[in-house]
Amino acid sequence: MRGSALIMSMALLLGLVGCRSSNDAAVRRPPDPAEAPDILVSQAVESRTSLSSLAGKGTMRIVDSPGNFGLTVNADVVADEGDRLRIRGDKLAGTIQAFDVVKIGDDIGFYVPTQKTLYHGKVSDLQYFAFRFDPDEVLRQMLRPDASLLLKRWRHVEGGRDRSGNIILDEDVPEGRPRLRLAINSRNGLLVSVTQLDVAGQPILVKTFGDYRPLAGGRAARGRQAADSAAFPFLMTLSWPRERRMMELHFKSVDGNAIVYDEDFDLAASEDTRYLPLTDARMDDMDASTDMPAYDDPLAAAPQAYGAGGIM
């Protein structure tokens, strides 16, 4: 169960780092560090645009240090505002398919070709896995800016900067309560990371965004403006420092507002495929990495991993 939970959770969690983009003016204007925190957050959130759909290709790396599990695959990602998400992972230039995950509404299918098994179930079944998350919220954040950050109050942290020079803001809540911590790029005002802190101020989940580039519009959906000049985080990570688990996705190409079709979300399983409940999912036979990839501490990452590159 551990391997399957990890793969599916990581795959669906790709959306946490989102498909937001920013207009050229918002990206190029350096933020004023002395600006009111709420304004800095507003600028970071509003510098990204909403997308109706997304199609992208890249590389995904998954590490589960406690389970001695590691996997690096090529990843194809398709998502749209019709509550649909698909992530396919393959190795050796597509000759070996590692997994195929599809979420449509409340239904999830998880195909493992090496096991000739398709696991199917409901979003609610994910509560039994090690990684607790809401894939509906994941999909919303994948296509749209995280407007919930605008509803919170923020304050500057003493010292004001992290080791990479990013502006650090904490959620303004009473001491002794869990809170969020934001890092905002001091050169372009883009959101660098969102960290969930426990009551002692220790990180539980870290989401980082980097390698921002102009987002090629490609195919635009009819009646919608193509995201031709937008900025998109081509590098994104999710990390659980306590468990030493992480996922990294580095897009090579992204098509914002791509035209997607119903067949883009069809699982192509072989005729001899077994169909089992999602709660029975296993990944023990999957072709994981022989040499397990190293776990990267997101809090000690190089500056470019926090969004310093790409757009000035």
C-alpha positions in Angstrom: 0.0 0.0 0.0 2.8 2.4 0.8 4.2 2.6 -2.7 0.9 3.1 -4.4 -0.2 5.7 -1.9 3.0 7.6 -2.4 2.8 7.5 -6.2 -0.8 8.5 -6.4 -0.6 11.1 -3.7 2.5 12.7 -5.3 0.9 12.6 -8.7 -2.3 14.3 -7.7 -0.4 16.7 -5.5 1.4 18.2 -8.5 -1.4 20.7 -8.6 -0.4 22.2 -5.3 2.3 24.1 -7.0 -0.1 25.3 -9.4 -0.4 26.6 -12.9 -0.6 30.3 -12.2 1.1 32.9 -14.2 1.8 36.6 -14.1 1.6 39.5 -16.4 4.9 41.1 -17.6 4.6 44.2 -15.5 3.9 42.3 -12.3 6.9 40.0 -12.8 9.5 42.7 -13.7 8.8 45.2 -11.0 10.8 44.4 -7.8 8.7 44.5 -4.7 9.3 47.0 -2.0 10.5 45.0 1.1 9.0 47.7 3.4 5.6 47.4 1.7 2.7 46.3 3.9 2.7 42.4 4.1 -0.9 42.1 2.8 0.1 44.2 -0.2 3.1 42.0 -1.0 0.9 38.9 -0.8 -1.7 40.5 -2.9 0.8 41.4 -5.6 2.3 37.8 -5.5 -1.1 36.2 -5.9 -2.5 38.7 -8.5 0.6 38.4 -10.6 -0.7 35.0 -11.8 -3.5 34.4 -14.1 -6.2 31.7 -14.1 -6.1 28.9 -16.7 -9.0 26.9 -18.1 -6.7 24.0 -18.9 -3.1 22.8 -18.9 -1.1 20.2 -20.9 2.6 19.7 -20.0 5.5 17.4 -20.2 8.5 17.1 -17.9 10.4 15.0 -15.4 9.0 13.8 -12.0 11.2 12.6 -9.2 9.7 10.9 -6.1 11.6 10.0 -2.9 10.4 8.1 0.1 13.4 7.8 2.4 11.8 5.8 5.2 10.5 3.3 2.7 13.7 3.2 0.7 11.7 4.0 -2.4 12.7 6.3 -5.2 11.4 6.8 -8.7 12.3 9.2 -11.6 10.0 9.2 -14.6 8.9 11.3 -17.6 5.6 12.8 -16.8 2.6 13.9 -19.0 0.1 16.1 -17.2 -3.4 17.2 -18.4 -5.9 19.1 -16.4 -9.0 21.2 -17.0 -11.7 23.1 -15.2 -14.1 20.3 -15.7 -12.7 18.7 -12.6 -10.4 16.4 -14.5 -6.7 15.6 -14.0 -4.4 13.0 -15.6 -0.8 12.2 -14.9 1.1 9.5 -16.8 4.6 8.4 -15.8 7.0 6.5 -18.0 10.7 5.5 -18.3 13.2 5.0 -21.0 11.7 7.5 -23.5 8.2 6.0 -23.1 9.1 2.4 -23.6 8.1 1.5 -20.0 5.0 2.9 -18.5 5.2 3.3 -14.7 1.8 4.5 -13.8 -1.3 6.3 -15.1 -3.6 8.3 -12.7 -6.9 9.8 -13.7 -9.2 11.9 -11.5 -12.7 12.8 -12.9 -15.0 14.4 -10.4 -15.2 12.1 -7.4 -13.8 9.1 -9.2 -10.1 8.1 -9.4 -8.4 5.4 -11.5 -4.8 4.2 -10.9 -3.3 1.9 -13.6 -0.1 0.0 -12.9 1.0 -1.7 -16.2 3.7 -3.8 -14.5 1.0 -5.4 -12.4 -1.6 -5.4 -15.2 -3.9 -3.9 -12.6 -6.3 -0.9 -12.6 -7.3 0.3 -9.2 -10.4 2.4 -9.0 -12.4 4.1 -6.3 -13.5 7.4 -4.9 -11.7 10.5 -3.6 -12.8 9.5 -0.1 -10.8 6.3 -0.4 -7.6 8.4 -0.2 -8.1 8.9 3.5 -6.6 5.5 4.1 -3.3 6.4 2.5 -0.2 7.9 4.2 -0.6 11.3 2.5 -3.8 13.1 3.5 -4.9 15.6 0.9 -8.0 17.0 -1.0 -7.5 16.4 -4.7 -10.4 18.7 -5.5 -8.5 21.5 -3.8 -5.4 20.4 -5.6 -7.1 20.8 -9.0 -8.5 24.2 -8.1 -5.0 25.4 -7.2 -3.5 23.8 -10.3 -5.6 26.0 -12.6 -6.2 29.1 -10.5 -4.3 31.4 -8.1 -4.6 30.5 -4.4 -7.0 33.3 -3.5 -7.3 31.9 0.1 -4.0 33.6 0.8 -5.7 37.0 0.3 -8.1 36.2 3.1 -5.4 35.9 5.8 -3.4 38.5 7.6 0.4 38.6 7.3 3.3 40.0 9.2 7.0 40.5 8.5 9.4 38.0 10.2 12.2 39.4 12.3 15.2 39.7 10.0 12.9 40.0 7.0 14.9 37.7 4.6 15.9 34.1 4.3 19.4 32.9 3.2 18.5 33.4 -0.5 17.3 37.0 0.0 13.6 36.2 -0.3 11.1 38.3 1.7 9.6 36.2 4.5 6.1 36.7 5.8 4.2 34.8 8.5 0.5 34.3 8.9 -0.6 36.7 11.6 -2.1 34.3 14.2 -1.6 34.1 18.0 1.6 32.4 19.2 1.3 28.7 19.8 -0.9 28.1 16.8 -0.1 26.5 13.4 0.6 29.0 10.7 1.7 29.5 7.1 5.0 31.0 6.1 5.5 32.6 2.7 8.7 33.4 0.8 8.4 36.1 -1.9 11.1 36.7 -4.5 12.7 40.1 -3.8 13.6 40.5 -7.4 10.3 39.9 -9.1 7.6 39.7 -6.5 6.6 36.1 -7.4 5.6 33.5 -4.8 8.6 31.3 -3.9 7.3 29.0 -1.3 4.4 28.2 1.1 5.3 26.3 4.3 2.9 24.9 6.8 4.4 25.3 10.3 3.3 23.4 13.4 2.7 25.0 16.8 6.4 25.0 17.5 7.2 26.7 14.2 8.6 23.5 12.6 7.8 22.7 8.9 5.3 20.1 8.1 4.8 20.6 4.4 6.9 22.8 2.1 5.8 23.8 -1.4 8.4 25.6 -3.5 8.2 27.2 -7.0 11.0 28.0 -9.3 12.4 28.4 -12.8 9.7 30.9 -13.8 9.5 31.3 -17.6 7.1 33.0 -20.0 4.3 30.6 -20.7 3.8 29.8 -24.4 0.1 30.2 -25.3 0.1 27.4 -27.9 -3.4 26.4 -28.5 -6.0 28.6 -26.9 -9.5 27.5 -26.1 -12.2 29.1 -28.1 -13.4 32.3 -26.6 -10.5 32.5 -24.1 -7.4 34.5 -24.3 -4.2 32.4 -24.7 -1.6 32.7 -21.9 1.0 34.0 -24.3 3.0 36.3 -22.0 2.4 34.7 -18.7 5.0 33.4 -16.2 4.9 29.8 -15.0 6.9 27.9 -12.4 8.5 25.2 -14.5 10.2 23.7 -11.4 8.1 22.7 -8.4 8.5 20.6 -5.4 6.5 19.3 -2.5 8.4 18.1 0.6 7.5 16.6 4.0 10.7 17.3 6.0 9.7 15.2 9.0 9.1 12.1 6.9 11.9 12.9 4.4 9.5 12.4 1.5 9.4 14.7 -1.5 8.2 15.1 -5.1 9.8 17.3 -7.7 8.4 18.1 -11.1 10.4 19.9 -13.7 8.4 20.8 -16.8 10.1 20.9 -20.1 7.1 22.3 -22.0 3.7 23.7 -20.9 0.7 24.6 -23.0 -1.6 26.9 -21.1 -5.3 27.0 -22.0 -4.7 23.9 -24.1 -7.6 22.3 -25.9 -8.3 19.0 -24.2 -10.7 16.2 -25.2 -12.6 13.5 -23.3 -10.3 10.9 -24.7 -7.3 12.6 -23.0 -8.7 11.2 -19.7 -9.2 7.6 -20.9 -7.1 5.0 -19.2 -5.7 2.7 -21.9 -5.5 -0.6 -20.0 -4.7 -3.9 -21.6 -7.3 -6.6 -22.2 -6.0 -8.8 -19.4 -6.1 -6.0 -16.8 -7.4 -6.8 -13.3 -9.8 -4.4 -11.7 -9.4 -4.0 -8.0 -10.6 -1.5 -5.3 -8.4 1.5 -4.8 -7.8 0.5 -1.2 -6.1 -2.7 -2.4 -3.5 -0.7 -4.4 0.1 -1.9 -4.2 3.3 -0.8 -6.0 5.8 -3.4 -4.7 6.4 -4.7 -8.2 6.9 -1.3 -9.8 10.3 -0.5 -11.4 11.7 1.9 -8.9 15.1 3.4 -9.0 18.0 1.0 -8.4 20.0 3.8 -6.7 17.5 5.7 -4.6 17.5 9.5 -5.3 18.7 11.7 -2.5 16.2 13.6 -0.4 16.7 17.3 -0.8 15.9 19.5 2.2 13.8 22.3 0.7 14.8 24.7 3.5 18.5 24.3 2.4 17.9 24.4 -1.3 19.9 26.6 -3.7 18.4 30.0 -4.5 17.3 29.0 -8.0 15.1 26.3 -6.5 13.1 29.1 -4.8 12.2 30.9 -8.0 15.2 33.3 -8.5 15.7 32.4 -12.1 13.8 32.9 -15.3 12.2 36.3 -15.2 13.6 39.5 -13.7 
